[in-house]
Amino acid sequence: MKPNSTRVSKEVIIFILRAADEIIGQGGRTLLAKILKGSREKKVLQLELDQCPVYGWFRSEKQEEILKKSTG
Protein backbone atom coordinates (compact mmCIF):
# COMPACT_ATOMS: atom_id res chain seq x y z
CA MET A 1 0.00 0.00 0.00
CA LYS A 2 1.56 3.30 -1.05
CA PRO A 3 1.40 6.38 1.19
CA ASN A 4 -1.41 8.81 0.54
CA SER A 5 -0.23 12.41 0.81
CA THR A 6 -3.80 13.72 0.72
CA ARG A 7 -4.92 11.71 3.74
CA VAL A 8 -6.75 13.87 6.25
CA SER A 9 -7.38 13.53 9.96
CA LYS A 10 -10.72 12.62 11.50
CA GLU A 11 -10.98 16.17 12.81
CA VAL A 12 -10.65 17.60 9.29
CA ILE A 13 -13.26 15.15 8.01
CA ILE A 14 -15.66 16.33 10.71
CA PHE A 15 -15.14 19.98 9.67
CA ILE A 16 -15.75 19.11 6.02
CA LEU A 17 -18.92 17.17 6.84
CA ARG A 18 -20.18 20.01 9.04
CA ALA A 19 -19.80 22.47 6.17
CA ALA A 20 -21.32 20.00 3.69
CA ASP A 21 -24.39 19.71 5.90
CA GLU A 22 -25.06 23.42 5.34
CA ILE A 23 -25.25 23.13 1.54
CA ILE A 24 -27.35 20.01 0.99
CA GLY A 25 -29.39 20.73 -2.13
CA GLN A 26 -27.77 24.14 -2.61
CA GLY A 27 -24.28 23.53 -3.90
CA GLY A 28 -21.41 21.17 -4.49
CA ARG A 29 -17.68 20.80 -3.93
CA THR A 30 -16.77 24.32 -5.00
CA LEU A 31 -19.26 25.93 -2.65
CA LEU A 32 -18.08 23.61 0.12
CA ALA A 33 -14.50 24.75 -0.44
CA LYS A 34 -15.62 28.38 -0.38
CA ILE A 35 -17.24 27.90 3.03
CA LEU A 36 -14.13 26.26 4.43
CA LYS A 37 -11.92 28.94 2.88
CA GLY A 38 -14.05 31.77 4.27
CA SER A 39 -15.04 33.25 0.92
CA ARG A 40 -16.97 36.53 0.88
CA GLU A 41 -18.51 35.63 -2.50
CA LYS A 42 -22.05 36.88 -3.08
CA LYS A 43 -23.65 33.41 -3.10
CA VAL A 44 -21.93 32.40 0.13
CA LEU A 45 -23.23 35.52 1.84
CA GLN A 46 -26.74 35.29 0.30
CA LEU A 47 -27.12 31.76 1.64
CA GLU A 48 -25.73 32.98 4.98
CA LEU A 49 -23.05 30.30 4.84
CA ASP A 50 -20.71 32.69 6.62
CA GLN A 51 -22.71 31.74 9.74
CA CYS A 52 -21.56 28.11 9.50
CA PRO A 53 -19.46 27.16 12.55
CA VAL A 54 -16.59 25.96 10.34
CA TYR A 55 -16.67 28.93 7.95
CA GLY A 56 -13.12 30.04 7.26
CA TRP A 57 -11.56 27.14 9.15
CA PHE A 58 -9.03 26.61 6.32
CA ARG A 59 -8.60 30.32 5.56
CA SER A 60 -4.83 30.05 5.16
CA GLU A 61 -5.04 27.30 2.53
CA LYS A 62 -5.61 27.61 -1.20
CA GLN A 63 -9.05 26.61 -2.45
CA GLU A 64 -7.54 23.84 -4.62
CA GLU A 65 -5.96 22.26 -1.52
CA ILE A 66 -9.27 22.39 0.30
CA LEU A 67 -10.94 20.69 -2.68
CA LYS A 68 -8.35 17.92 -2.52
CA LYS A 69 -9.16 17.34 1.15
CA SER A 70 -12.89 17.27 0.53
CA THR A 71 -12.67 14.71 -2.26
CA GLY A 72 -10.47 12.26 -0.38
PyMOL Python script that loads the backbone (N, CA, C, O; Angstrom):
from pymol import cmd

cmd.read_pdbstr("""\
ATOM      1  N   MET A   1       0.837  -1.181   0.000  1.00  0.00           N
ATOM      2  CA  MET A   1       0.000   0.000   0.000  1.00  0.00           C
ATOM      3  C   MET A   1       0.880   1.242   0.000  1.00  0.00           C
ATOM      4  O   MET A   1       1.709   1.406   0.895  1.00  0.00           O
ATOM      5  N   LYS A   2       0.717   2.111  -0.976  1.00  0.00           N
ATOM      6  CA  LYS A   2       1.556   3.301  -1.045  1.00  0.00           C
ATOM      7  C   LYS A   2       0.989   4.426  -0.187  1.00  0.00           C
ATOM      8  O   LYS A   2      -0.225   4.517  -0.004  1.00  0.00           O
ATOM      9  N   PRO A   3       1.857   5.279   0.338  1.00  0.00           N
ATOM     10  CA  PRO A   3       1.405   6.377   1.193  1.00  0.00           C
ATOM     11  C   PRO A   3       0.498   7.334   0.439  1.00  0.00           C
ATOM     12  O   PRO A   3       0.693   7.584  -0.751  1.00  0.00           O
ATOM     13  N   ASN A   4      -0.475   7.857   1.126  1.00  0.00           N
ATOM     14  CA  ASN A   4      -1.411   8.806   0.538  1.00  0.00           C
ATOM     15  C   ASN A   4      -1.136  10.184   1.125  1.00  0.00           C
ATOM     16  O   ASN A   4      -1.417  10.424   2.299  1.00  0.00           O
ATOM     17  N   SER A   5      -0.594  11.085   0.322  1.00  0.00           N
ATOM     18  CA  SER A   5      -0.228  12.409   0.815  1.00  0.00           C
ATOM     19  C   SER A   5      -1.443  13.300   1.038  1.00  0.00           C
ATOM     20  O   SER A   5      -1.322  14.348   1.672  1.00  0.00           O
ATOM     21  N   THR A   6      -2.607  12.912   0.535  1.00  0.00           N
ATOM     22  CA  THR A   6      -3.804  13.725   0.719  1.00  0.00           C
ATOM     23  C   THR A   6      -4.671  13.207   1.861  1.00  0.00           C
ATOM     24  O   THR A   6      -5.797  13.671   2.040  1.00  0.00           O
ATOM     25  N   ARG A   7      -4.171  12.269   2.620  1.00  0.00           N
ATOM     26  CA  ARG A   7      -4.920  11.710   3.742  1.00  0.00           C
ATOM     27  C   ARG A   7      -5.179  12.815   4.769  1.00  0.00           C
ATOM     28  O   ARG A   7      -4.297  13.618   5.074  1.00  0.00           O
ATOM     29  N   VAL A   8      -6.391  12.838   5.287  1.00  0.00           N
ATOM     30  CA  VAL A   8      -6.752  13.873   6.248  1.00  0.00           C
ATOM     31  C   VAL A   8      -7.170  13.247   7.574  1.00  0.00           C
ATOM     32  O   VAL A   8      -7.591  12.092   7.627  1.00  0.00           O
ATOM     33  N   SER A   9      -7.047  14.017   8.622  1.00  0.00           N
ATOM     34  CA  SER A   9      -7.381  13.525   9.958  1.00  0.00           C
ATOM     35  C   SER A   9      -8.898  13.434  10.145  1.00  0.00           C
ATOM     36  O   SER A   9      -9.671  13.996   9.369  1.00  0.00           O
ATOM     37  N   LYS A  10      -9.296  12.726  11.177  1.00  0.00           N
ATOM     38  CA  LYS A  10     -10.723  12.616  11.497  1.00  0.00           C
ATOM     39  C   LYS A  10     -11.305  13.988  11.817  1.00  0.00           C
ATOM     40  O   LYS A  10     -12.450  14.277  11.469  1.00  0.00           O
ATOM     41  N   GLU A  11     -10.529  14.821  12.469  1.00  0.00           N
ATOM     42  CA  GLU A  11     -10.982  16.168  12.812  1.00  0.00           C
ATOM     43  C   GLU A  11     -11.301  16.965  11.546  1.00  0.00           C
ATOM     44  O   GLU A  11     -12.326  17.643  11.481  1.00  0.00           O
ATOM     45  N   VAL A  12     -10.433  16.885  10.549  1.00  0.00           N
ATOM     46  CA  VAL A  12     -10.654  17.598   9.291  1.00  0.00           C
ATOM     47  C   VAL A  12     -11.896  17.055   8.596  1.00  0.00           C
ATOM     48  O   VAL A  12     -12.684  17.823   8.044  1.00  0.00           O
ATOM     49  N   ILE A  13     -12.073  15.756   8.621  1.00  0.00           N
ATOM     50  CA  ILE A  13     -13.260  15.150   8.011  1.00  0.00           C
ATOM     51  C   ILE A  13     -14.530  15.674   8.681  1.00  0.00           C
ATOM     52  O   ILE A  13     -15.522  15.953   8.007  1.00  0.00           O
ATOM     53  N   ILE A  14     -14.499  15.803   9.982  1.00  0.00           N
ATOM     54  CA  ILE A  14     -15.656  16.327  10.711  1.00  0.00           C
ATOM     55  C   ILE A  14     -15.966  17.767  10.279  1.00  0.00           C
ATOM     56  O   ILE A  14     -17.131  18.116  10.091  1.00  0.00           O
ATOM     57  N   PHE A  15     -14.936  18.600  10.120  1.00  0.00           N
ATOM     58  CA  PHE A  15     -15.138  19.983   9.666  1.00  0.00           C
ATOM     59  C   PHE A  15     -15.753  20.008   8.271  1.00  0.00           C
ATOM     60  O   PHE A  15     -16.673  20.780   8.003  1.00  0.00           O
ATOM     61  N   ILE A  16     -15.243  19.167   7.395  1.00  0.00           N
ATOM     62  CA  ILE A  16     -15.751  19.109   6.016  1.00  0.00           C
ATOM     63  C   ILE A  16     -17.215  18.673   6.015  1.00  0.00           C
ATOM     64  O   ILE A  16     -18.041  19.267   5.322  1.00  0.00           O
ATOM     65  N   LEU A  17     -17.534  17.648   6.782  1.00  0.00           N
ATOM     66  CA  LEU A  17     -18.922  17.174   6.844  1.00  0.00           C
ATOM     67  C   LEU A  17     -19.848  18.223   7.451  1.00  0.00           C
ATOM     68  O   LEU A  17     -20.997  18.353   7.031  1.00  0.00           O
ATOM     69  N   ARG A  18     -19.361  18.960   8.425  1.00  0.00           N
ATOM     70  CA  ARG A  18     -20.182  20.013   9.037  1.00  0.00           C
ATOM     71  C   ARG A  18     -20.521  21.080   8.019  1.00  0.00           C
ATOM     72  O   ARG A  18     -21.658  21.547   7.967  1.00  0.00           O
ATOM     73  N   ALA A  19     -19.552  21.471   7.211  1.00  0.00           N
ATOM     74  CA  ALA A  19     -19.797  22.467   6.169  1.00  0.00           C
ATOM     75  C   ALA A  19     -20.707  21.897   5.084  1.00  0.00           C
ATOM     76  O   ALA A  19     -21.582  22.600   4.579  1.00  0.00           O
ATOM     77  N   ALA A  20     -20.508  20.641   4.725  1.00  0.00           N
ATOM     78  CA  ALA A  20     -21.323  20.000   3.688  1.00  0.00           C
ATOM     79  C   ALA A  20     -22.786  19.944   4.111  1.00  0.00           C
ATOM     80  O   ALA A  20     -23.682  20.069   3.276  1.00  0.00           O
ATOM     81  N   ASP A  21     -23.024  19.759   5.384  1.00  0.00           N
ATOM     82  CA  ASP A  21     -24.391  19.709   5.905  1.00  0.00           C
ATOM     83  C   ASP A  21     -25.147  21.003   5.605  1.00  0.00           C
ATOM     84  O   ASP A  21     -26.360  20.976   5.396  1.00  0.00           O
ATOM     85  N   GLU A  22     -24.454  22.112   5.584  1.00  0.00           N
ATOM     86  CA  GLU A  22     -25.058  23.425   5.336  1.00  0.00           C
ATOM     87  C   GLU A  22     -25.533  23.606   3.896  1.00  0.00           C
ATOM     88  O   GLU A  22     -26.422  24.418   3.639  1.00  0.00           O
ATOM     89  N   ILE A  23     -24.957  22.865   2.961  1.00  0.00           N
ATOM     90  CA  ILE A  23     -25.246  23.128   1.543  1.00  0.00           C
ATOM     91  C   ILE A  23     -26.007  22.005   0.847  1.00  0.00           C
ATOM     92  O   ILE A  23     -26.067  21.969  -0.382  1.00  0.00           O
ATOM     93  N   ILE A  24     -26.578  21.102   1.606  1.00  0.00           N
ATOM     94  CA  ILE A  24     -27.349  20.014   0.990  1.00  0.00           C
ATOM     95  C   ILE A  24     -28.421  20.619   0.097  1.00  0.00           C
ATOM     96  O   ILE A  24     -29.242  21.416   0.550  1.00  0.00           O
ATOM     97  N   GLY A  25     -28.408  20.238  -1.163  1.00  0.00           N
ATOM     98  CA  GLY A  25     -29.386  20.727  -2.128  1.00  0.00           C
ATOM     99  C   GLY A  25     -29.138  22.142  -2.631  1.00  0.00           C
ATOM    100  O   GLY A  25     -29.943  22.670  -3.397  1.00  0.00           O
ATOM    101  N   GLN A  26     -28.043  22.764  -2.217  1.00  0.00           N
ATOM    102  CA  GLN A  26     -27.771  24.141  -2.614  1.00  0.00           C
ATOM    103  C   GLN A  26     -26.476  24.317  -3.386  1.00  0.00           C
ATOM    104  O   GLN A  26     -26.303  25.308  -4.096  1.00  0.00           O
ATOM    105  N   GLY A  27     -25.563  23.360  -3.251  1.00  0.00           N
ATOM    106  CA  GLY A  27     -24.278  23.526  -3.903  1.00  0.00           C
ATOM    107  C   GLY A  27     -23.454  22.264  -3.831  1.00  0.00           C
ATOM    108  O   GLY A  27     -23.869  21.259  -3.253  1.00  0.00           O
ATOM    109  N   GLY A  28     -22.282  22.333  -4.426  1.00  0.00           N
ATOM    110  CA  GLY A  28     -21.406  21.173  -4.486  1.00  0.00           C
ATOM    111  C   GLY A  28     -20.042  21.438  -3.886  1.00  0.00           C
ATOM    112  O   GLY A  28     -19.889  22.231  -2.957  1.00  0.00           O
ATOM    113  N   ARG A  29     -19.044  20.747  -4.446  1.00  0.00           N
ATOM    114  CA  ARG A  29     -17.677  20.802  -3.926  1.00  0.00           C
ATOM    115  C   ARG A  29     -17.097  22.210  -3.885  1.00  0.00           C
ATOM    116  O   ARG A  29     -16.436  22.590  -2.918  1.00  0.00           O
ATOM    117  N   THR A  30     -17.349  22.980  -4.938  1.00  0.00           N
ATOM    118  CA  THR A  30     -16.771  24.317  -5.000  1.00  0.00           C
ATOM    119  C   THR A  30     -17.341  25.206  -3.904  1.00  0.00           C
ATOM    120  O   THR A  30     -16.604  25.942  -3.248  1.00  0.00           O
ATOM    121  N   LEU A  31     -18.642  25.139  -3.710  1.00  0.00           N
ATOM    122  CA  LEU A  31     -19.258  25.934  -2.649  1.00  0.00           C
ATOM    123  C   LEU A  31     -18.772  25.460  -1.279  1.00  0.00           C
ATOM    124  O   LEU A  31     -18.543  26.272  -0.383  1.00  0.00           O
ATOM    125  N   LEU A  32     -18.618  24.172  -1.123  1.00  0.00           N
ATOM    126  CA  LEU A  32     -18.081  23.610   0.120  1.00  0.00           C
ATOM    127  C   LEU A  32     -16.696  24.194   0.408  1.00  0.00           C
ATOM    128  O   LEU A  32     -16.415  24.625   1.526  1.00  0.00           O
ATOM    129  N   ALA A  33     -15.848  24.204  -0.602  1.00  0.00           N
ATOM    130  CA  ALA A  33     -14.496  24.748  -0.435  1.00  0.00           C
ATOM    131  C   ALA A  33     -14.542  26.236  -0.095  1.00  0.00           C
ATOM    132  O   ALA A  33     -13.717  26.724   0.677  1.00  0.00           O
ATOM    133  N   LYS A  34     -15.498  26.950  -0.668  1.00  0.00           N
ATOM    134  CA  LYS A  34     -15.616  28.384  -0.384  1.00  0.00           C
ATOM    135  C   LYS A  34     -16.020  28.629   1.065  1.00  0.00           C
ATOM    136  O   LYS A  34     -15.562  29.593   1.680  1.00  0.00           O
ATOM    137  N   ILE A  35     -16.868  27.773   1.614  1.00  0.00           N
ATOM    138  CA  ILE A  35     -17.244  27.897   3.029  1.00  0.00           C
ATOM    139  C   ILE A  35     -16.010  27.684   3.893  1.00  0.00           C
ATOM    140  O   ILE A  35     -15.712  28.481   4.782  1.00  0.00           O
ATOM    141  N   LEU A  36     -15.305  26.605   3.621  1.00  0.00           N
ATOM    142  CA  LEU A  36     -14.135  26.264   4.433  1.00  0.00           C
ATOM    143  C   LEU A  36     -13.014  27.291   4.290  1.00  0.00           C
ATOM    144  O   LEU A  36     -12.243  27.505   5.225  1.00  0.00           O
ATOM    145  N   LYS A  37     -12.925  27.921   3.133  1.00  0.00           N
ATOM    146  CA  LYS A  37     -11.916  28.943   2.879  1.00  0.00           C
ATOM    147  C   LYS A  37     -12.288  30.268   3.537  1.00  0.00           C
ATOM    148  O   LYS A  37     -11.413  31.063   3.883  1.00  0.00           O
ATOM    149  N   GLY A  38     -13.597  30.504   3.709  1.00  0.00           N
ATOM    150  CA  GLY A  38     -14.053  31.775   4.270  1.00  0.00           C
ATOM    151  C   GLY A  38     -14.313  32.813   3.202  1.00  0.00           C
ATOM    152  O   GLY A  38     -14.097  34.006   3.419  1.00  0.00           O
ATOM    153  N   SER A  39     -14.776  32.361   2.048  1.00  0.00           N
ATOM    154  CA  SER A  39     -15.041  33.252   0.923  1.00  0.00           C
ATOM    155  C   SER A  39     -16.120  34.274   1.264  1.00  0.00           C
ATOM    156  O   SER A  39     -17.065  33.976   1.995  1.00  0.00           O
ATOM    157  N   ARG A  40     -15.968  35.473   0.729  1.00  0.00           N
ATOM    158  CA  ARG A  40     -16.969  36.532   0.884  1.00  0.00           C
ATOM    159  C   ARG A  40     -17.774  36.673  -0.405  1.00  0.00           C
ATOM    160  O   ARG A  40     -18.387  37.713  -0.646  1.00  0.00           O
ATOM    161  N   GLU A  41     -17.772  35.626  -1.235  1.00  0.00           N
ATOM    162  CA  GLU A  41     -18.508  35.630  -2.499  1.00  0.00           C
ATOM    163  C   GLU A  41     -19.997  35.861  -2.239  1.00  0.00           C
ATOM    164  O   GLU A  41     -20.537  35.469  -1.205  1.00  0.00           O
ATOM    165  N   LYS A  42     -20.640  36.507  -3.207  1.00  0.00           N
ATOM    166  CA  LYS A  42     -22.048  36.882  -3.083  1.00  0.00           C
ATOM    167  C   LYS A  42     -22.945  35.695  -2.707  1.00  0.00           C
ATOM    168  O   LYS A  42     -23.774  35.817  -1.806  1.00  0.00           O
ATOM    169  N   LYS A  43     -22.791  34.562  -3.375  1.00  0.00           N
ATOM    170  CA  LYS A  43     -23.651  33.409  -3.104  1.00  0.00           C
ATOM    171  C   LYS A  43     -23.453  32.888  -1.682  1.00  0.00           C
ATOM    172  O   LYS A  43     -24.420  32.518  -1.016  1.00  0.00           O
ATOM    173  N   VAL A  44     -22.230  32.858  -1.227  1.00  0.00           N
ATOM    174  CA  VAL A  44     -21.933  32.399   0.131  1.00  0.00           C
ATOM    175  C   VAL A  44     -22.653  33.287   1.143  1.00  0.00           C
ATOM    176  O   VAL A  44     -23.238  32.796   2.108  1.00  0.00           O
ATOM    177  N   LEU A  45     -22.606  34.578   0.916  1.00  0.00           N
ATOM    178  CA  LEU A  45     -23.234  35.523   1.836  1.00  0.00           C
ATOM    179  C   LEU A  45     -24.758  35.488   1.722  1.00  0.00           C
ATOM    180  O   LEU A  45     -25.454  35.577   2.734  1.00  0.00           O
ATOM    181  N   GLN A  46     -25.283  35.359   0.495  1.00  0.00           N
ATOM    182  CA  GLN A  46     -26.736  35.292   0.299  1.00  0.00           C
ATOM    183  C   GLN A  46     -27.341  34.089   1.022  1.00  0.00           C
ATOM    184  O   GLN A  46     -28.423  34.183   1.601  1.00  0.00           O
ATOM    185  N   LEU A  47     -26.638  32.970   0.983  1.00  0.00           N
ATOM    186  CA  LEU A  47     -27.118  31.755   1.635  1.00  0.00           C
ATOM    187  C   LEU A  47     -26.774  31.738   3.128  1.00  0.00           C
ATOM    188  O   LEU A  47     -27.057  30.772   3.836  1.00  0.00           O
ATOM    189  N   GLU A  48     -26.160  32.827   3.583  1.00  0.00           N
ATOM    190  CA  GLU A  48     -25.730  32.982   4.985  1.00  0.00           C
ATOM    191  C   GLU A  48     -24.801  31.858   5.447  1.00  0.00           C
ATOM    192  O   GLU A  48     -24.827  31.445   6.606  1.00  0.00           O
ATOM    193  N   LEU A  49     -23.985  31.377   4.515  1.00  0.00           N
ATOM    194  CA  LEU A  49     -23.050  30.302   4.843  1.00  0.00           C
ATOM    195  C   LEU A  49     -21.872  30.803   5.674  1.00  0.00           C
ATOM    196  O   LEU A  49     -21.107  30.013   6.229  1.00  0.00           O
ATOM    197  N   ASP A  50     -21.737  32.117   5.752  1.00  0.00           N
ATOM    198  CA  ASP A  50     -20.705  32.692   6.620  1.00  0.00           C
ATOM    199  C   ASP A  50     -21.067  32.513   8.095  1.00  0.00           C
ATOM    200  O   ASP A  50     -20.258  32.816   8.972  1.00  0.00           O
ATOM    201  N   GLN A  51     -22.270  32.025   8.371  1.00  0.00           N
ATOM    202  CA  GLN A  51     -22.708  31.743   9.740  1.00  0.00           C
ATOM    203  C   GLN A  51     -22.391  30.308  10.159  1.00  0.00           C
ATOM    204  O   GLN A  51     -22.581  29.943  11.319  1.00  0.00           O
ATOM    205  N   CYS A  52     -21.911  29.501   9.222  1.00  0.00           N
ATOM    206  CA  CYS A  52     -21.555  28.109   9.497  1.00  0.00           C
ATOM    207  C   CYS A  52     -20.407  28.081  10.513  1.00  0.00           C
ATOM    208  O   CYS A  52     -19.446  28.839  10.382  1.00  0.00           O
ATOM    209  N   PRO A  53     -20.505  27.214  11.522  1.00  0.00           N
ATOM    210  CA  PRO A  53     -19.456  27.163  12.552  1.00  0.00           C
ATOM    211  C   PRO A  53     -18.046  26.883  12.023  1.00  0.00           C
ATOM    212  O   PRO A  53     -17.069  27.247  12.678  1.00  0.00           O
ATOM    213  N   VAL A  54     -17.919  26.255  10.869  1.00  0.00           N
ATOM    214  CA  VAL A  54     -16.590  25.958  10.338  1.00  0.00           C
ATOM    215  C   VAL A  54     -16.201  26.888   9.176  1.00  0.00           C
ATOM    216  O   VAL A  54     -15.220  26.637   8.475  1.00  0.00           O
ATOM    217  N   TYR A  55     -16.966  27.942   8.984  1.00  0.00           N
ATOM    218  CA  TYR A  55     -16.671  28.935   7.947  1.00  0.00           C
ATOM    219  C   TYR A  55     -15.283  29.520   8.192  1.00  0.00           C
ATOM    220  O   TYR A  55     -14.985  30.011   9.281  1.00  0.00           O
ATOM    221  N   GLY A  56     -14.449  29.460   7.174  1.00  0.00           N
ATOM    222  CA  GLY A  56     -13.118  30.036   7.265  1.00  0.00           C
ATOM    223  C   GLY A  56     -12.097  29.200   8.023  1.00  0.00           C
ATOM    224  O   GLY A  56     -10.993  29.668   8.300  1.00  0.00           O
ATOM    225  N   TRP A  57     -12.455  27.984   8.355  1.00  0.00           N
ATOM    226  CA  TRP A  57     -11.561  27.137   9.147  1.00  0.00           C
ATOM    227  C   TRP A  57     -10.221  26.905   8.445  1.00  0.00           C
ATOM    228  O   TRP A  57      -9.181  26.797   9.095  1.00  0.00           O
ATOM    229  N   PHE A  58     -10.255  26.830   7.103  1.00  0.00           N
ATOM    230  CA  PHE A  58      -9.033  26.609   6.324  1.00  0.00           C
ATOM    231  C   PHE A  58      -8.640  27.885   5.567  1.00  0.00           C
ATOM    232  O   PHE A  58      -8.158  27.813   4.436  1.00  0.00           O
ATOM    233  N   ARG A  59      -8.840  29.019   6.177  1.00  0.00           N
ATOM    234  CA  ARG A  59      -8.602  30.322   5.556  1.00  0.00           C
ATOM    235  C   ARG A  59      -7.196  30.452   4.966  1.00  0.00           C
ATOM    236  O   ARG A  59      -7.023  31.076   3.919  1.00  0.00           O
ATOM    237  N   SER A  60      -6.215  29.886   5.610  1.00  0.00           N
ATOM    238  CA  SER A  60      -4.828  30.055   5.164  1.00  0.00           C
ATOM    239  C   SER A  60      -4.443  29.139   4.002  1.00  0.00           C
ATOM    240  O   SER A  60      -3.341  29.250   3.465  1.00  0.00           O
ATOM    241  N   GLU A  61      -5.342  28.236   3.612  1.00  0.00           N
ATOM    242  CA  GLU A  61      -5.038  27.302   2.528  1.00  0.00           C
ATOM    243  C   GLU A  61      -5.656  27.753   1.216  1.00  0.00           C
ATOM    244  O   GLU A  61      -6.648  28.482   1.201  1.00  0.00           O
ATOM    245  N   LYS A  62      -5.063  27.314   0.118  1.00  0.00           N
ATOM    246  CA  LYS A  62      -5.612  27.614  -1.200  1.00  0.00           C
ATOM    247  C   LYS A  62      -6.855  26.760  -1.429  1.00  0.00           C
ATOM    248  O   LYS A  62      -6.960  25.642  -0.925  1.00  0.00           O
ATOM    249  N   GLN A  63      -7.792  27.309  -2.197  1.00  0.00           N
ATOM    250  CA  GLN A  63      -9.046  26.605  -2.453  1.00  0.00           C
ATOM    251  C   GLN A  63      -8.808  25.242  -3.096  1.00  0.00           C
ATOM    252  O   GLN A  63      -9.526  24.288  -2.795  1.00  0.00           O
ATOM    253  N   GLU A  64      -7.819  25.134  -3.970  1.00  0.00           N
ATOM    254  CA  GLU A  64      -7.543  23.843  -4.623  1.00  0.00           C
ATOM    255  C   GLU A  64      -7.088  22.791  -3.613  1.00  0.00           C
ATOM    256  O   GLU A  64      -7.389  21.609  -3.778  1.00  0.00           O
ATOM    257  N   GLU A  65      -6.368  23.205  -2.570  1.00  0.00           N
ATOM    258  CA  GLU A  65      -5.957  22.257  -1.516  1.00  0.00           C
ATOM    259  C   GLU A  65      -7.149  21.815  -0.686  1.00  0.00           C
ATOM    260  O   GLU A  65      -7.232  20.657  -0.276  1.00  0.00           O
ATOM    261  N   ILE A  66      -8.064  22.730  -0.442  1.00  0.00           N
ATOM    262  CA  ILE A  66      -9.274  22.389   0.299  1.00  0.00           C
ATOM    263  C   ILE A  66     -10.110  21.403  -0.512  1.00  0.00           C
ATOM    264  O   ILE A  66     -10.670  20.458   0.044  1.00  0.00           O
ATOM    265  N   LEU A  67     -10.195  21.619  -1.811  1.00  0.00           N
ATOM    266  CA  LEU A  67     -10.937  20.688  -2.681  1.00  0.00           C
ATOM    267  C   LEU A  67     -10.329  19.294  -2.630  1.00  0.00           C
ATOM    268  O   LEU A  67     -11.053  18.298  -2.613  1.00  0.00           O
ATOM    269  N   LYS A  68      -9.013  19.221  -2.604  1.00  0.00           N
ATOM    270  CA  LYS A  68      -8.353  17.917  -2.516  1.00  0.00           C
ATOM    271  C   LYS A  68      -8.738  17.197  -1.226  1.00  0.00           C
ATOM    272  O   LYS A  68      -8.983  15.991  -1.235  1.00  0.00           O
ATOM    273  N   LYS A  69      -8.791  17.928  -0.128  1.00  0.00           N
ATOM    274  CA  LYS A  69      -9.164  17.344   1.148  1.00  0.00           C
ATOM    275  C   LYS A  69     -10.604  16.846   1.141  1.00  0.00           C
ATOM    276  O   LYS A  69     -10.916  15.802   1.714  1.00  0.00           O
ATOM    277  N   SER A  70     -11.463  17.593   0.495  1.00  0.00           N
ATOM    278  CA  SER A  70     -12.886  17.267   0.531  1.00  0.00           C
ATOM    279  C   SER A  70     -13.274  16.165  -0.445  1.00  0.00           C
ATOM    280  O   SER A  70     -14.401  15.670  -0.402  1.00  0.00           O
ATOM    281  N   THR A  71     -12.362  15.777  -1.320  1.00  0.00           N
ATOM    282  CA  THR A  71     -12.674  14.708  -2.260  1.00  0.00           C
ATOM    283  C   THR A  71     -11.915  13.420  -1.935  1.00  0.00           C
ATOM    284  O   THR A  71     -12.021  12.424  -2.652  1.00  0.00           O
ATOM    285  N   GLY A  72     -11.160  13.457  -0.859  1.00  0.00           N
ATOM    286  CA  GLY A  72     -10.465  12.259  -0.384  1.00  0.00           C
ATOM    287  C   GLY A  72      -9.381  11.823  -1.267  1.00  0.00           C
ATOM    288  O   GLY A  72      -8.716  10.827  -0.982  1.00  0.00           O
TER     289      GLY A  72
END
""", "prot")
cmd.dss("prot")
cmd.show_as("cartoon", "prot")
cmd.util.cbc("prot")
cmd.orient("prot")
